[in-house]
Amino acid sequence: MSSSSERASRLQQEKKMLMEEVKSQKELVWILHKALEAAQLEK
């Protein structure tokens, strides 16, 4: 019983970490998008 709950909590931890990574990647994409827009306006 304890082993399955341990596995569940570990999966929760990994899910949380993945969500954080996805969030930071979305922010990076947004920053790159804004930088590209600015570069195109300068032409």
SETIRO-75260 format. One record per atom (N, C-alpha, C, O, CB): residue number from 1; residue in three letters; chain; atom name; x, y, z. Coordinates in pm, whole numbers, plus 32768, in hexadecimal, padded with zeros to 4 digits. Glycine has a CB too. Layout:
<sites>
<i->NUM&aa->Ala&ch->A&at->CA&u->X&v->Y&w->Z>
...
</sites>
This chain:
<sites>
<i->1&aa->Met&ch->A&at->N&u->8054&v->7F87&w->8000>
<i->1&aa->Met&ch->A&at->CA&u->8000&v->8000&w->8000>
<i->1&aa->Met&ch->A&at->C&u->8057&v->807D&w->8000>
<i->1&aa->Met&ch->A&at->O&u->8040&v->80DA&w->7FB2>
<i->1&aa->Met&ch->A&at->CB&u->7FA2&v->8001&w->807A>
<i->2&aa->Ser&ch->A&at->N&u->80BB&v->807F&w->8059>
<i->2&aa->Ser&ch->A&at->CA&u->810E&v->80F7&w->8064>
<i->2&aa->Ser&ch->A&at->C&u->815C&v->8111&w->7FE4>
<i->2&aa->Ser&ch->A&at->O&u->8174&v->8183&w->7FBE>
<i->2&aa->Ser&ch->A&at->CB&u->816E&v->80EB&w->80DB>
<i->3&aa->Ser&ch->A&at->N&u->8184&v->80A3&w->7FA0>
<i->3&aa->Ser&ch->A&at->CA&u->81D5&v->80B5&w->7F27>
<i->3&aa->Ser&ch->A&at->C&u->8185&v->80FA&w->7EB9>
<i->3&aa->Ser&ch->A&at->O&u->81BB&v->814B&w->7E6E>
<i->3&aa->Ser&ch->A&at->CB&u->8209&v->802E&w->7EF5>
<i->4&aa->Ser&ch->A&at->N&u->8103&v->80D9&w->7EAE>
<i->4&aa->Ser&ch->A&at->CA&u->80B2&v->8117&w->7E46>
<i->4&aa->Ser&ch->A&at->C&u->8099&v->81AB&w->7E64>
<i->4&aa->Ser&ch->A&at->O&u->8096&v->81FD&w->7E09>
<i->4&aa->Ser&ch->A&at->CB&u->802C&v->80CD&w->7E37>
<i->5&aa->Ser&ch->A&at->N&u->8088&v->81CD&w->7EE5>
<i->5&aa->Ser&ch->A&at->CA&u->8074&v->8259&w->7F08>
<i->5&aa->Ser&ch->A&at->C&u->80F5&v->82A7&w->7EF6>
<i->5&aa->Ser&ch->A&at->O&u->80F3&v->831D&w->7ED1>
<i->5&aa->Ser&ch->A&at->CB&u->8042&v->8266&w->7F99>
<i->6&aa->Glu&ch->A&at->N&u->8167&v->8266&w->7F0F>
<i->6&aa->Glu&ch->A&at->CA&u->81E8&v->82A8&w->7EF6>
<i->6&aa->Glu&ch->A&at->C&u->81F8&v->82C5&w->7E62>
<i->6&aa->Glu&ch->A&at->O&u->8224&v->8331&w->7E3B>
<i->6&aa->Glu&ch->A&at->CB&u->825D&v->8250&w->7F28>
<i->7&aa->Arg&ch->A&at->N&u->81D2&v->8262&w->7E10>
<i->7&aa->Arg&ch->A&at->CA&u->81DD&v->8275&w->7D80>
<i->7&aa->Arg&ch->A&at->C&u->8181&v->82E7&w->7D52>
<i->7&aa->Arg&ch->A&at->O&u->81A6&v->8337&w->7CFC>
<i->7&aa->Arg&ch->A&at->CB&u->81BB&v->81F3&w->7D35>
<i->8&aa->Ala&ch->A&at->N&u->8109&v->82EC&w->7D8C>
<i->8&aa->Ala&ch->A&at->CA&u->80AA&v->8355&w->7D67>
<i->8&aa->Ala&ch->A&at->C&u->80E1&v->83DF&w->7D8A>
<i->8&aa->Ala&ch->A&at->O&u->80D7&v->843C&w->7D3A>
<i->8&aa->Ala&ch->A&at->CB&u->8023&v->833E&w->7DAD>
<i->9&aa->Ser&ch->A&at->N&u->811B&v->83EC&w->7E02>
<i->9&aa->Ser&ch->A&at->CA&u->814F&v->846E&w->7E2B>
<i->9&aa->Ser&ch->A&at->C&u->81C8&v->8495&w->7DD5>
<i->9&aa->Ser&ch->A&at->O&u->81DC&v->850A&w->7DB8>
<i->9&aa->Ser&ch->A&at->CB&u->8177&v->846D&w->7EBF>
<i->10&aa->Arg&ch->A&at->N&u->8218&v->8430&w->7DAC>
<i->10&aa->Arg&ch->A&at->CA&u->8289&v->844E&w->7D56>
<i->10&aa->Arg&ch->A&at->C&u->8259&v->847D&w->7CCD>
<i->10&aa->Arg&ch->A&at->O&u->8294&v->84D7&w->7C92>
<i->10&aa->Arg&ch->A&at->CB&u->82E4&v->83D2&w->7D48>
<i->11&aa->Leu&ch->A&at->N&u->81EE&v->8440&w->7C9C>
<i->11&aa->Leu&ch->A&at->CA&u->81B5&v->846C&w->7C1C>
<i->11&aa->Leu&ch->A&at->C&u->8181&v->84FA&w->7C27>
<i->11&aa->Leu&ch->A&at->O&u->818F&v->854A&w->7BCA>
<i->11&aa->Leu&ch->A&at->CB&u->8144&v->840D&w->7BEF>
<i->12&aa->Gln&ch->A&at->N&u->8145&v->851A&w->7C9A>
<i->12&aa->Gln&ch->A&at->CA&u->8115&v->85A3&w->7CB0>
<i->12&aa->Gln&ch->A&at->C&u->8189&v->8606&w->7CAA>
<i->12&aa->Gln&ch->A&at->O&u->817D&v->8671&w->7C6E>
<i->12&aa->Gln&ch->A&at->CB&u->80CD&v->85AE&w->7D38>
<i->13&aa->Gln&ch->A&at->N&u->81F9&v->85E2&w->7CE7>
<i->13&aa->Gln&ch->A&at->CA&u->8270&v->8638&w->7CE5>
<i->13&aa->Gln&ch->A&at->C&u->82A0&v->864E&w->7C56>
<i->13&aa->Gln&ch->A&at->O&u->82BC&v->86BE&w->7C2D>
<i->13&aa->Gln&ch->A&at->CB&u->82E1&v->85FB&w->7D3B>
<i->14&aa->Glu&ch->A&at->N&u->82A9&v->85E0&w->7C0A>
<i->14&aa->Glu&ch->A&at->CA&u->82D9&v->85EB&w->7B80>
<i->14&aa->Glu&ch->A&at->C&u->8279&v->863F&w->7B2C>
<i->14&aa->Glu&ch->A&at->O&u->82A4&v->868E&w->7AD8>
<i->14&aa->Glu&ch->A&at->CB&u->82E9&v->8560&w->7B41>
<i->15&aa->Lys&ch->A&at->N&u->81F7&v->862D&w->7B43>
<i->15&aa->Lys&ch->A&at->CA&u->8194&v->867B&w->7AF9>
<i->15&aa->Lys&ch->A&at->C&u->81A5&v->8710&w->7B16>
<i->15&aa->Lys&ch->A&at->O&u->819F&v->8763&w->7ABC>
<i->15&aa->Lys&ch->A&at->CB&u->8105&v->864E&w->7B1D>
<i->16&aa->Lys&ch->A&at->N&u->81BB&v->8730&w->7B97>
<i->16&aa->Lys&ch->A&at->CA&u->81CE&v->87BC&w->7BBE>
<i->16&aa->Lys&ch->A&at->C&u->8248&v->87F7&w->7B79>
<i->16&aa->Lys&ch->A&at->O&u->8245&v->8867&w->7B47>
<i->16&aa->Lys&ch->A&at->CB&u->81DC&v->87C8&w->7C57>
<i->17&aa->Met&ch->A&at->N&u->82B5&v->87A9&w->7B77>
<i->17&aa->Met&ch->A&at->CA&u->8330&v->87D9&w->7B38>
<i->17&aa->Met&ch->A&at->C&u->831B&v->87F0&w->7AA2>
<i->17&aa->Met&ch->A&at->O&u->8349&v->8853&w->7A6A>
<i->17&aa->Met&ch->A&at->CB&u->83A3&v->8776&w->7B4E>
<i->18&aa->Leu&ch->A&at->N&u->82D3&v->8793&w->7A62>
<i->18&aa->Leu&ch->A&at->CA&u->82B9&v->87A2&w->79D3>
<i->18&aa->Leu&ch->A&at->C&u->8263&v->881D&w->79B9>
<i->18&aa->Leu&ch->A&at->O&u->827C&v->8866&w->7959>
<i->18&aa->Leu&ch->A&at->CB&u->8273&v->8725&w->799C>
<i->19&aa->Met&ch->A&at->N&u->8200&v->8835&w->7A0E>
<i->19&aa->Met&ch->A&at->CA&u->81AB&v->88AB&w->79FD>
<i->19&aa->Met&ch->A&at->C&u->81FE&v->892B&w->7A06>
<i->19&aa->Met&ch->A&at->O&u->81EB&v->8988&w->79B9>
<i->19&aa->Met&ch->A&at->CB&u->813A&v->88AC&w->7A66>
<i->20&aa->Glu&ch->A&at->N&u->825B&v->892E&w->7A66>
<i->20&aa->Glu&ch->A&at->CA&u->82B3&v->89A2&w->7A75>
<i->20&aa->Glu&ch->A&at->C&u->8308&v->89B5&w->79F8>
<i->20&aa->Glu&ch->A&at->O&u->8319&v->8A26&w->79C9>
<i->20&aa->Glu&ch->A&at->CB&u->830D&v->8992&w->7AF1>
<i->21&aa->Glu&ch->A&at->N&u->833E&v->8947&w->79C2>
<i->21&aa->Glu&ch->A&at->CA&u->8391&v->8950&w->794A>
<i->21&aa->Glu&ch->A&at->C&u->8341&v->8986&w->78D5>
<i->21&aa->Glu&ch->A&at->O&u->8370&v->89DC&w->788B>
<i->21&aa->Glu&ch->A&at->CB&u->83CD&v->88C8&w->7927>
<i->22&aa->Val&ch->A&at->N&u->82C8&v->8952&w->78C4>
<i->22&aa->Val&ch->A&at->CA&u->8272&v->897F&w->7856>
<i->22&aa->Val&ch->A&at->C&u->8254&v->8A14&w->7863>
<i->22&aa->Val&ch->A&at->O&u->8254&v->8A5D&w->7801>
<i->22&aa->Val&ch->A&at->CB&u->81EF&v->892E&w->7853>
<i->23&aa->Lys&ch->A&at->N&u->823B&v->8A3F&w->78DF>
<i->23&aa->Lys&ch->A&at->CA&u->821C&v->8ACC&w->78F7>
<i->23&aa->Lys&ch->A&at->C&u->8291&v->8B24&w->78CE>
<i->23&aa->Lys&ch->A&at->O&u->827E&v->8B89&w->788A>
<i->23&aa->Lys&ch->A&at->CB&u->81F9&v->8AE3&w->798A>
<i->24&aa->Ser&ch->A&at->N&u->830B&v->8AFE&w->78F7>
<i->24&aa->Ser&ch->A&at->CA&u->8380&v->8B4F&w->78D7>
<i->24&aa->Ser&ch->A&at->C&u->839C&v->8B4C&w->7841>
<i->24&aa->Ser&ch->A&at->O&u->83CB&v->8BAF&w->7809>
<i->24&aa->Ser&ch->A&at->CB&u->83FB&v->8B1E&w->7925>
<i->25&aa->Gln&ch->A&at->N&u->8381&v->8ADA&w->7800>
<i->25&aa->Gln&ch->A&at->CA&u->8396&v->8AD2&w->776F>
<i->25&aa->Gln&ch->A&at->C&u->8334&v->8B2D&w->7726>
<i->25&aa->Gln&ch->A&at->O&u->8357&v->8B6C&w->76C3>
<i->25&aa->Gln&ch->A&at->CB&u->8388&v->8A41&w->773E>
<i->26&aa->Lys&ch->A&at->N&u->82B7&v->8B32&w->7757>
<i->26&aa->Lys&ch->A&at->CA&u->8254&v->8B8B&w->7718>
<i->26&aa->Lys&ch->A&at->C&u->8281&v->8C1C&w->7725>
<i->26&aa->Lys&ch->A&at->O&u->8272&v->8C6A&w->76C7>
<i->26&aa->Lys&ch->A&at->CB&u->81C9&v->8B79&w->7759>
<i->27&aa->Glu&ch->A&at->N&u->82B9&v->8C40&w->7799>
<i->27&aa->Glu&ch->A&at->CA&u->82EA&v->8CC8&w->77AD>
<i->27&aa->Glu&ch->A&at->C&u->835C&v->8CE5&w->774C>
<i->27&aa->Glu&ch->A&at->O&u->8363&v->8D52&w->7713>
<i->27&aa->Glu&ch->A&at->CB&u->8318&v->8CDD&w->783E>
<i->28&aa->Leu&ch->A&at->N&u->83B6&v->8C83&w->773A>
<i->28&aa->Leu&ch->A&at->CA&u->8425&v->8C94&w->76DC>
<i->28&aa->Leu&ch->A&at->C&u->83F2&v->8CAC&w->764F>
<i->28&aa->Leu&ch->A&at->O&u->8422&v->8D05&w->7609>
<i->28&aa->Leu&ch->A&at->CB&u->8482&v->8C1A&w->76DF>
<i->29&aa->Val&ch->A&at->N&u->8391&v->8C5A&w->7625>
<i->29&aa->Val&ch->A&at->CA&u->8358&v->8C68&w->759F>
<i->29&aa->Val&ch->A&at->C&u->831C&v->8CF3&w->758E>
<i->29&aa->Val&ch->A&at->O&u->832C&v->8D31&w->7525>
<i->29&aa->Val&ch->A&at->CB&u->82EE&v->8BFC&w->7585>
<i->30&aa->Trp&ch->A&at->N&u->82D6&v->8D24&w->75F5>
<i->30&aa->Trp&ch->A&at->CA&u->8297&v->8DA7&w->75EE>
<i->30&aa->Trp&ch->A&at->C&u->8301&v->8E14&w->75E0>
<i->30&aa->Trp&ch->A&at->O&u->82F1&v->8E72&w->7591>
<i->30&aa->Trp&ch->A&at->CB&u->8241&v->8DC0&w->766B>
<i->31&aa->Ile&ch->A&at->N&u->836E&v->8E07&w->762D>
<i->31&aa->Ile&ch->A&at->CA&u->83DB&v->8E69&w->7626>
<i->31&aa->Ile&ch->A&at->C&u->8419&v->8E69&w->759A>
<i->31&aa->Ile&ch->A&at->O&u->8431&v->8ED3&w->7560>
<i->31&aa->Ile&ch->A&at->CB&u->8448&v->8E4B&w->7690>
<i->32&aa->Leu&ch->A&at->N&u->8433&v->8DF1&w->7564>
<i->32&aa->Leu&ch->A&at->CA&u->846C&v->8DE7&w->74DE>
<i->32&aa->Leu&ch->A&at->C&u->840E&v->8E24&w->7477>
<i->32&aa->Leu&ch->A&at->O&u->843A&v->8E6A&w->741C>
<i->32&aa->Leu&ch->A&at->CB&u->848A&v->8D56&w->74B9>
<i->33&aa->His&ch->A&at->N&u->838D&v->8E0B&w->7486>
<i->33&aa->His&ch->A&at->CA&u->8329&v->8E41&w->7429>
<i->33&aa->His&ch->A&at->C&u->832C&v->8ED9&w->742B>
<i->33&aa->His&ch->A&at->O&u->832B&v->8F19&w->73C1>
<i->33&aa->His&ch->A&at->CB&u->829C&v->8E0E&w->744E>
<i->34&aa->Lys&ch->A&at->N&u->8331&v->8F14&w->74A2>
<i->34&aa->Lys&ch->A&at->CA&u->8336&v->8FA6&w->74AF>
<i->34&aa->Lys&ch->A&at->C&u->83B7&v->8FDD&w->7472>
<i->34&aa->Lys&ch->A&at->O&u->83B7&v->9046&w->7432>
<i->34&aa->Lys&ch->A&at->CB&u->8329&v->8FD1&w->7543>
<i->35&aa->Ala&ch->A&at->N&u->8426&v->8F96&w->7488>
<i->35&aa->Ala&ch->A&at->CA&u->84A6&v->8FC3&w->7451>
<i->35&aa->Ala&ch->A&at->C&u->84A1&v->8FC2&w->73B9>
<i->35&aa->Ala&ch->A&at->O&u->84D4&v->901D&w->7378>
<i->35&aa->Ala&ch->A&at->CB&u->8518&v->8F6B&w->7484>
<i->36&aa->Leu&ch->A&at->N&u->8465&v->8F59&w->7380>
<i->36&aa->Leu&ch->A&at->CA&u->8458&v->8F51&w->72EE>
<i->36&aa->Leu&ch->A&at->C&u->8402&v->8FC3&w->72B9>
<i->36&aa->Leu&ch->A&at->O&u->8424&v->9002&w->7255>
<i->36&aa->Leu&ch->A&at->CB&u->841C&v->8ECA&w->72C5>
<i->37&aa->Glu&ch->A&at->N&u->8393&v->8FDF&w->72FC>
<i->37&aa->Glu&ch->A&at->CA&u->833C&v->904D&w->72D2>
<i->37&aa->Glu&ch->A&at->C&u->8389&v->90D0&w->72D3>
<i->37&aa->Glu&ch->A&at->O&u->837F&v->911F&w->7275>
<i->37&aa->Glu&ch->A&at->CB&u->82C0&v->9057&w->732D>
<i->38&aa->Ala&ch->A&at->N&u->83D6&v->90E9&w->733C>
<i->38&aa->Ala&ch->A&at->CA&u->8423&v->9164&w->7348>
<i->38&aa->Ala&ch->A&at->C&u->848A&v->916D&w->72D8>
<i->38&aa->Ala&ch->A&at->O&u->849E&v->91D8&w->729E>
<i->38&aa->Ala&ch->A&at->CB&u->8467&v->916D&w->73D1>
<i->39&aa->Ala&ch->A&at->N&u->84CB&v->90FD&w->72B9>
<i->39&aa->Ala&ch->A&at->CA&u->8531&v->90FD&w->7250>
<i->39&aa->Ala&ch->A&at->C&u->84F2&v->911A&w->71C9>
<i->39&aa->Ala&ch->A&at->O&u->852E&v->915F&w->7176>
<i->39&aa->Ala&ch->A&at->CB&u->8579&v->9075&w->724C>
<i->40&aa->Gln&ch->A&at->N&u->847A&v->90E7&w->71B1>
<i->40&aa->Gln&ch->A&at->CA&u->8439&v->90FF&w->7131>
<i->40&aa->Gln&ch->A&at->C&u->840D&v->9190&w->7124>
<i->40&aa->Gln&ch->A&at->O&u->840D&v->91C8&w->70B7>
<i->40&aa->Gln&ch->A&at->CB&u->83C1&v->90A2&w->711F>
<i->41&aa->Leu&ch->A&at->N&u->83E7&v->91CE&w->7193>
<i->41&aa->Leu&ch->A&at->CA&u->83BD&v->925A&w->7190>
<i->41&aa->Leu&ch->A&at->C&u->8433&v->92B6&w->7171>
<i->41&aa->Leu&ch->A&at->O&u->8420&v->9321&w->7138>
<i->41&aa->Leu&ch->A&at->CB&u->837D&v->9281&w->7214>
<i->42&aa->Glu&ch->A&at->N&u->84AB&v->928E&w->7197>
<i->42&aa->Glu&ch->A&at->CA&u->8521&v->92E3&w->7185>
<i->42&aa->Glu&ch->A&at->C&u->854C&v->92EE&w->70F3>
<i->42&aa->Glu&ch->A&at->O&u->8592&v->934C&w->70CE>
<i->42&aa->Glu&ch->A&at->CB&u->8593&v->92B0&w->71D7>
<i->43&aa->Lys&ch->A&at->N&u->8523&v->928E&w->70A0>
<i->43&aa->Lys&ch->A&at->CA&u->8550&v->928E&w->7015>
<i->43&aa->Lys&ch->A&at->C&u->8520&v->930B&w->6FCA>
<i->43&aa->Lys&ch->A&at->O&u->853D&v->931B&w->6F53>
<i->43&aa->Lys&ch->A&at->CB&u->851D&v->9210&w->6FCD>
</sites>
